[in-house]
Amino acid sequence: MQQLEKNIKGFNILELLVVVAIIGIVSAVAYPNFSDWRKEREARAATLKVKNLIQGINAQVQRGLYAFVQVHVEAQADNLTIISKGMKMATLTPKINDGESDWYNDYESRCDIDSDTYWDDDGSIDDKLEVIQIELDEVTTTFASGIGAVCFSKNVRWYSGGGNFVTTSGGETSVDSILFLCTRNSDFATCDINNANGEPNRDHDNLFLVEWTRFGEVTMEKWSIREDEWILQ
Protein backbone atom coordinates (compact mmCIF):
# COMPACT_ATOMS: atom_id res chain seq x y z
CA MET A 1 0.00 0.00 0.00
CA GLN A 2 1.26 3.40 -0.96
CA GLN A 3 1.76 5.79 1.92
CA LEU A 4 0.13 9.20 1.66
CA GLU A 5 2.60 12.00 1.46
CA LYS A 6 2.56 14.19 4.52
CA ASN A 7 1.97 17.87 3.83
CA ILE A 8 4.37 19.32 6.39
CA LYS A 9 5.28 22.98 6.31
CA GLY A 10 7.63 24.92 8.56
CA PHE A 11 9.00 28.42 8.93
CA ASN A 12 11.60 29.47 6.49
CA ILE A 13 14.45 31.72 7.56
CA LEU A 14 12.81 34.90 6.31
CA GLU A 15 9.57 34.25 8.20
CA LEU A 16 11.49 33.46 11.37
CA LEU A 17 13.46 36.70 11.10
CA VAL A 18 10.23 38.68 10.65
CA VAL A 19 8.74 37.10 13.79
CA VAL A 20 11.88 37.82 15.81
CA ALA A 21 11.88 41.43 14.57
CA ILE A 22 8.23 41.90 15.57
CA ILE A 23 8.89 40.48 19.04
CA GLY A 24 11.87 42.83 19.41
CA ILE A 25 9.81 45.88 18.42
CA VAL A 26 6.97 44.98 20.78
CA SER A 27 9.43 44.40 23.63
CA ALA A 28 11.21 47.68 22.99
CA VAL A 29 7.90 49.56 23.11
CA ALA A 30 6.55 47.75 26.16
CA TYR A 31 9.66 47.67 28.34
CA PRO A 32 9.85 51.41 29.15
CA ASN A 33 6.18 51.37 30.19
CA PHE A 34 6.74 48.32 32.37
CA SER A 35 9.90 49.84 33.88
CA ASP A 36 8.06 53.10 34.69
CA TRP A 37 5.19 51.14 36.23
CA ARG A 38 7.60 49.10 38.38
CA LYS A 39 9.41 52.21 39.65
CA GLU A 40 6.11 53.90 40.48
CA ARG A 41 5.00 50.81 42.42
CA GLU A 42 8.30 50.72 44.32
CA ALA A 43 8.05 54.41 45.29
CA ARG A 44 4.40 54.01 46.29
CA ALA A 45 5.15 50.92 48.39
CA ALA A 46 8.06 52.68 50.13
CA THR A 47 5.89 55.70 50.95
CA LEU A 48 3.13 53.47 52.28
CA LYS A 49 5.63 51.71 54.56
CA VAL A 50 6.67 55.07 56.02
CA LYS A 51 3.06 56.11 56.51
CA ASN A 52 2.27 52.83 58.27
CA LEU A 53 5.34 53.17 60.51
CA ILE A 54 4.27 56.64 61.67
CA GLN A 55 0.69 55.51 62.23
CA GLY A 56 1.89 52.39 64.04
CA ILE A 57 4.10 54.16 66.58
CA ASN A 58 1.40 56.77 67.23
CA ALA A 59 -1.06 53.96 67.88
CA GLN A 60 1.22 52.80 70.71
CA VAL A 61 0.92 56.29 72.25
CA GLN A 62 -2.86 56.09 72.11
CA ARG A 63 -2.77 52.62 73.67
CA GLY A 64 -0.62 53.97 76.51
CA LEU A 65 2.37 51.70 75.91
CA TYR A 66 4.56 54.77 75.25
CA ALA A 67 4.22 58.34 76.45
CA PHE A 68 6.65 59.82 73.92
CA VAL A 69 7.76 58.42 70.54
CA GLN A 70 10.08 59.26 67.69
CA VAL A 71 10.22 58.65 63.94
CA HIS A 72 13.89 58.77 63.00
CA VAL A 73 14.93 59.22 59.33
CA GLU A 74 18.55 58.69 58.35
CA ALA A 75 19.63 59.42 54.77
CA GLN A 76 22.76 57.92 53.27
CA ALA A 77 24.18 57.91 49.78
CA ASP A 78 22.35 54.75 48.73
CA ASN A 79 19.41 54.27 51.09
CA LEU A 80 17.01 55.65 53.67
CA THR A 81 16.57 54.07 57.09
CA ILE A 82 13.38 54.83 59.03
CA ILE A 83 13.20 53.81 62.70
CA SER A 84 10.47 54.12 65.32
CA LYS A 85 11.40 54.56 68.99
CA GLY A 86 9.42 54.75 72.22
CA MET A 87 9.75 56.21 75.72
CA LYS A 88 7.62 54.97 78.60
CA MET A 89 5.86 57.19 81.11
CA ALA A 90 8.26 56.28 83.93
CA THR A 91 11.15 57.63 81.86
CA LEU A 92 9.29 60.68 80.62
CA THR A 93 7.86 61.90 83.94
CA PRO A 94 11.17 63.06 85.51
CA LYS A 95 11.99 64.99 82.34
CA ILE A 96 8.66 66.81 82.39
CA ASN A 97 8.90 67.55 86.11
CA ASP A 98 12.34 69.09 85.77
CA GLY A 99 11.52 72.75 85.22
CA GLU A 100 15.13 73.51 84.35
CA SER A 101 15.30 70.94 81.58
CA ASP A 102 15.49 71.69 77.87
CA TRP A 103 12.11 70.07 77.39
CA TYR A 104 10.41 73.41 77.67
CA ASN A 105 12.69 75.31 75.32
CA ASP A 106 14.66 73.13 72.93
CA TYR A 107 12.99 71.01 70.24
CA GLU A 108 16.14 69.13 69.36
CA SER A 109 17.14 68.22 72.91
CA ARG A 110 13.62 66.92 73.52
CA CYS A 111 13.55 64.84 70.34
CA ASP A 112 17.05 63.42 70.86
CA ILE A 113 18.66 61.93 67.74
CA ASP A 114 22.11 61.08 69.12
CA SER A 115 21.88 59.04 72.31
CA ASP A 116 21.64 55.25 72.20
CA THR A 117 20.15 55.15 75.72
CA TYR A 118 17.60 57.97 75.52
CA TRP A 119 14.74 55.76 74.33
CA ASP A 120 13.36 52.75 76.19
CA ASP A 121 12.67 50.87 72.97
CA ASP A 122 14.51 51.42 69.71
CA GLY A 123 13.55 49.71 66.44
CA SER A 124 17.19 49.53 65.35
CA ILE A 125 18.17 47.63 68.49
CA ASP A 126 15.16 45.94 70.08
CA ASP A 127 13.37 42.96 68.61
CA LYS A 128 9.85 44.12 69.46
CA LEU A 129 6.69 44.40 67.41
CA GLU A 130 5.96 47.88 68.75
CA VAL A 131 9.10 49.49 67.29
CA ILE A 132 10.54 48.70 63.87
CA GLN A 133 13.19 49.65 61.33
CA ILE A 134 12.73 49.77 57.57
CA GLU A 135 15.39 50.28 54.91
CA LEU A 136 14.48 51.81 51.56
CA ASP A 137 16.95 51.51 48.68
CA GLU A 138 14.74 52.67 45.84
CA VAL A 139 13.79 56.14 47.11
CA THR A 140 15.44 59.28 48.40
CA THR A 141 14.25 62.41 50.21
CA THR A 142 15.13 66.12 50.30
CA PHE A 143 18.44 65.61 52.11
CA ALA A 144 21.19 63.38 50.76
CA SER A 145 22.77 62.65 54.12
CA GLY A 146 22.10 63.24 57.78
CA ILE A 147 19.23 62.67 60.19
CA GLY A 148 15.79 64.13 60.63
CA ALA A 149 13.39 63.18 63.41
CA VAL A 150 9.91 64.05 64.60
CA CYS A 151 8.51 63.20 68.04
CA PHE A 152 4.91 62.78 69.19
CA SER A 153 3.09 62.40 72.49
CA LYS A 154 -0.50 62.31 73.66
CA ASN A 155 0.05 65.79 75.07
CA VAL A 156 0.65 67.74 71.84
CA ARG A 157 2.70 70.25 73.81
CA TRP A 158 5.67 67.91 73.50
CA TYR A 159 5.48 67.64 69.71
CA SER A 160 9.05 68.29 68.54
CA GLY A 161 11.73 67.53 66.00
CA GLY A 162 15.43 67.18 65.45
CA GLY A 163 18.11 67.48 62.80
CA ASN A 164 16.82 68.07 59.28
CA PHE A 165 13.20 68.27 60.45
CA VAL A 166 13.74 71.50 62.39
CA THR A 167 13.62 74.80 60.51
CA THR A 168 14.60 78.24 61.81
CA SER A 169 13.37 81.30 59.94
CA GLY A 170 13.23 84.87 61.13
CA GLY A 171 14.26 83.80 64.62
CA GLU A 172 11.32 81.38 64.85
CA THR A 173 11.90 77.62 65.13
CA SER A 174 9.39 75.16 63.75
CA VAL A 175 9.08 71.42 63.21
CA ASP A 176 8.56 70.09 59.69
CA SER A 177 5.42 68.06 59.07
CA ILE A 178 6.26 66.50 55.68
CA LEU A 179 8.64 63.85 54.41
CA PHE A 180 9.08 63.90 50.62
CA LEU A 181 10.01 60.68 48.84
CA CYS A 182 10.94 60.18 45.19
CA THR A 183 12.62 57.55 43.03
CA ARG A 184 16.39 57.54 43.47
CA ASN A 185 18.29 57.70 40.17
CA SER A 186 21.11 59.53 38.39
CA ASP A 187 18.91 62.60 37.91
CA PHE A 188 17.63 62.73 41.48
CA ALA A 189 20.06 62.11 44.31
CA THR A 190 17.50 64.06 46.37
CA CYS A 191 13.93 65.22 45.78
CA ASP A 192 14.10 68.73 44.33
CA ILE A 193 11.44 70.64 46.29
CA ASN A 194 10.76 74.36 46.55
CA ASN A 195 10.86 75.12 50.27
CA ALA A 196 8.60 78.14 49.85
CA ASN A 197 5.57 76.34 48.40
CA GLY A 198 6.28 72.64 48.86
CA GLU A 199 6.11 71.95 45.13
CA PRO A 200 8.81 70.37 42.93
CA ASN A 201 11.27 72.63 41.13
CA ARG A 202 11.30 70.15 38.24
CA ASP A 203 9.24 67.17 37.15
CA HIS A 204 9.56 63.97 39.18
CA ASP A 205 8.01 60.85 37.68
CA ASN A 206 7.41 59.33 41.11
CA LEU A 207 7.13 61.97 43.82
CA PHE A 208 5.21 61.25 47.01
CA LEU A 209 4.89 62.81 50.43
CA VAL A 210 3.84 61.68 53.89
CA GLU A 211 2.33 64.48 55.96
CA TRP A 212 1.47 64.41 59.66
CA THR A 213 -0.01 66.65 62.31
CA ARG A 214 1.12 67.08 65.90
CA PHE A 215 -1.90 64.93 66.82
CA GLY A 216 -0.45 61.97 64.90
CA GLU A 217 -2.83 62.11 61.93
CA VAL A 218 -1.01 60.91 58.80
CA THR A 219 -1.83 61.31 55.09
CA MET A 220 -0.12 60.30 51.85
CA GLU A 221 -0.12 62.28 48.58
CA LYS A 222 1.36 61.98 45.10
CA TRP A 223 2.44 64.81 42.83
CA SER A 224 0.50 64.83 39.55
CA ILE A 225 2.51 66.27 36.68
CA ARG A 226 -0.63 66.55 34.55
CA GLU A 227 -2.72 68.28 37.22
CA ASP A 228 0.27 70.20 38.60
CA GLU A 229 -0.82 69.56 42.19
CA TRP A 230 -0.68 67.09 45.06
CA ILE A 231 -3.30 64.32 44.93
CA LEU A 232 -4.43 62.53 48.11
CA GLN A 233 -3.83 58.78 47.90
C-alpha positions as CSV (number, residue, x, y, z in Angstrom):
1,M,0.0,0.0,0.0
2,Q,1.3,3.4,-1.0
3,Q,1.8,5.8,1.9
4,L,0.1,9.2,1.7
5,E,2.6,12.0,1.5
6,K,2.6,14.2,4.5
7,N,2.0,17.9,3.8
8,I,4.4,19.3,6.4
9,K,5.3,23.0,6.3
10,G,7.6,24.9,8.6
11,F,9.0,28.4,8.9
12,N,11.6,29.5,6.5
13,I,14.5,31.7,7.6
14,L,12.8,34.9,6.3
15,E,9.6,34.3,8.2
16,L,11.5,33.5,11.4
17,L,13.5,36.7,11.1
18,V,10.2,38.7,10.7
19,V,8.7,37.1,13.8
20,V,11.9,37.8,15.8
21,A,11.9,41.4,14.6
22,I,8.2,41.9,15.6
23,I,8.9,40.5,19.0
24,G,11.9,42.8,19.4
25,I,9.8,45.9,18.4
26,V,7.0,45.0,20.8
27,S,9.4,44.4,23.6
28,A,11.2,47.7,23.0
29,V,7.9,49.6,23.1
30,A,6.5,47.7,26.2
31,Y,9.7,47.7,28.3
32,P,9.9,51.4,29.1
33,N,6.2,51.4,30.2
34,F,6.7,48.3,32.4
35,S,9.9,49.8,33.9
36,D,8.1,53.1,34.7
37,W,5.2,51.1,36.2
38,R,7.6,49.1,38.4
39,K,9.4,52.2,39.6
40,E,6.1,53.9,40.5
41,R,5.0,50.8,42.4
42,E,8.3,50.7,44.3
43,A,8.1,54.4,45.3
44,R,4.4,54.0,46.3
45,A,5.1,50.9,48.4
46,A,8.1,52.7,50.1
47,T,5.9,55.7,51.0
48,L,3.1,53.5,52.3
49,K,5.6,51.7,54.6
50,V,6.7,55.1,56.0
51,K,3.1,56.1,56.5
52,N,2.3,52.8,58.3
53,L,5.3,53.2,60.5
54,I,4.3,56.6,61.7
55,Q,0.7,55.5,62.2
56,G,1.9,52.4,64.0
57,I,4.1,54.2,66.6
58,N,1.4,56.8,67.2
59,A,-1.1,54.0,67.9
60,Q,1.2,52.8,70.7
61,V,0.9,56.3,72.2
62,Q,-2.9,56.1,72.1
63,R,-2.8,52.6,73.7
64,G,-0.6,54.0,76.5
65,L,2.4,51.7,75.9
66,Y,4.6,54.8,75.3
67,A,4.2,58.3,76.5
68,F,6.6,59.8,73.9
69,V,7.8,58.4,70.5
70,Q,10.1,59.3,67.7
71,V,10.2,58.7,63.9
72,H,13.9,58.8,63.0
73,V,14.9,59.2,59.3
74,E,18.6,58.7,58.3
75,A,19.6,59.4,54.8
76,Q,22.8,57.9,53.3
77,A,24.2,57.9,49.8
78,D,22.4,54.8,48.7
79,N,19.4,54.3,51.1
80,L,17.0,55.6,53.7
81,T,16.6,54.1,57.1
82,I,13.4,54.8,59.0
83,I,13.2,53.8,62.7
84,S,10.5,54.1,65.3
85,K,11.4,54.6,69.0
86,G,9.4,54.8,72.2
87,M,9.7,56.2,75.7
88,K,7.6,55.0,78.6
89,M,5.9,57.2,81.1
90,A,8.3,56.3,83.9
91,T,11.1,57.6,81.9
92,L,9.3,60.7,80.6
93,T,7.9,61.9,83.9
94,P,11.2,63.1,85.5
95,K,12.0,65.0,82.3
96,I,8.7,66.8,82.4
97,N,8.9,67.6,86.1
98,D,12.3,69.1,85.8
99,G,11.5,72.8,85.2
100,E,15.1,73.5,84.4
101,S,15.3,70.9,81.6
102,D,15.5,71.7,77.9
103,W,12.1,70.1,77.4
104,Y,10.4,73.4,77.7
105,N,12.7,75.3,75.3
106,D,14.7,73.1,72.9
107,Y,13.0,71.0,70.2
108,E,16.1,69.1,69.4
109,S,17.1,68.2,72.9
110,R,13.6,66.9,73.5
111,C,13.6,64.8,70.3
112,D,17.1,63.4,70.9
113,I,18.7,61.9,67.7
114,D,22.1,61.1,69.1
115,S,21.9,59.0,72.3
116,D,21.6,55.2,72.2
117,T,20.2,55.1,75.7
118,Y,17.6,58.0,75.5
119,W,14.7,55.8,74.3
120,D,13.4,52.8,76.2
121,D,12.7,50.9,73.0
122,D,14.5,51.4,69.7
123,G,13.6,49.7,66.4
124,S,17.2,49.5,65.3
125,I,18.2,47.6,68.5
126,D,15.2,45.9,70.1
127,D,13.4,43.0,68.6
128,K,9.9,44.1,69.5
129,L,6.7,44.4,67.4
130,E,6.0,47.9,68.8
131,V,9.1,49.5,67.3
132,I,10.5,48.7,63.9
133,Q,13.2,49.6,61.3
134,I,12.7,49.8,57.6
135,E,15.4,50.3,54.9
136,L,14.5,51.8,51.6
137,D,17.0,51.5,48.7
138,E,14.7,52.7,45.8
139,V,13.8,56.1,47.1
140,T,15.4,59.3,48.4
141,T,14.3,62.4,50.2
142,T,15.1,66.1,50.3
143,F,18.4,65.6,52.1
144,A,21.2,63.4,50.8
145,S,22.8,62.6,54.1
146,G,22.1,63.2,57.8
147,I,19.2,62.7,60.2
148,G,15.8,64.1,60.6
149,A,13.4,63.2,63.4
150,V,9.9,64.0,64.6
151,C,8.5,63.2,68.0
152,F,4.9,62.8,69.2
153,S,3.1,62.4,72.5
154,K,-0.5,62.3,73.7
155,N,0.1,65.8,75.1
156,V,0.6,67.7,71.8
157,R,2.7,70.3,73.8
158,W,5.7,67.9,73.5
159,Y,5.5,67.6,69.7
160,S,9.0,68.3,68.5
161,G,11.7,67.5,66.0
162,G,15.4,67.2,65.5
163,G,18.1,67.5,62.8
164,N,16.8,68.1,59.3
165,F,13.2,68.3,60.5
166,V,13.7,71.5,62.4
167,T,13.6,74.8,60.5
168,T,14.6,78.2,61.8
169,S,13.4,81.3,59.9
170,G,13.2,84.9,61.1
171,G,14.3,83.8,64.6
172,E,11.3,81.4,64.8
173,T,11.9,77.6,65.1
174,S,9.4,75.2,63.7
175,V,9.1,71.4,63.2
176,D,8.6,70.1,59.7
177,S,5.4,68.1,59.1
178,I,6.3,66.5,55.7
179,L,8.6,63.8,54.4
180,F,9.1,63.9,50.6
181,L,10.0,60.7,48.8
182,C,10.9,60.2,45.2
183,T,12.6,57.6,43.0
184,R,16.4,57.5,43.5
185,N,18.3,57.7,40.2
186,S,21.1,59.5,38.4
187,D,18.9,62.6,37.9
188,F,17.6,62.7,41.5
189,A,20.1,62.1,44.3
190,T,17.5,64.1,46.4
191,C,13.9,65.2,45.8
192,D,14.1,68.7,44.3
193,I,11.4,70.6,46.3
194,N,10.8,74.4,46.6
195,N,10.9,75.1,50.3
196,A,8.6,78.1,49.8
197,N,5.6,76.3,48.4
198,G,6.3,72.6,48.9
199,E,6.1,72.0,45.1
200,P,8.8,70.4,42.9
201,N,11.3,72.6,41.1
202,R,11.3,70.2,38.2
203,D,9.2,67.2,37.1
204,H,9.6,64.0,39.2
205,D,8.0,60.9,37.7
206,N,7.4,59.3,41.1
207,L,7.1,62.0,43.8
208,F,5.2,61.2,47.0
209,L,4.9,62.8,50.4
210,V,3.8,61.7,53.9
211,E,2.3,64.5,56.0
212,W,1.5,64.4,59.7
213,T,0.0,66.7,62.3
214,R,1.1,67.1,65.9
215,F,-1.9,64.9,66.8
216,G,-0.4,62.0,64.9
217,E,-2.8,62.1,61.9
218,V,-1.0,60.9,58.8
219,T,-1.8,61.3,55.1
220,M,-0.1,60.3,51.8
221,E,-0.1,62.3,48.6
222,K,1.4,62.0,45.1
223,W,2.4,64.8,42.8
224,S,0.5,64.8,39.6
225,I,2.5,66.3,36.7
226,R,-0.6,66.5,34.6
227,E,-2.7,68.3,37.2
228,D,0.3,70.2,38.6
229,E,-0.8,69.6,42.2
230,W,-0.7,67.1,45.1
231,I,-3.3,64.3,44.9
232,L,-4.4,62.5,48.1
233,Q,-3.8,58.8,47.9
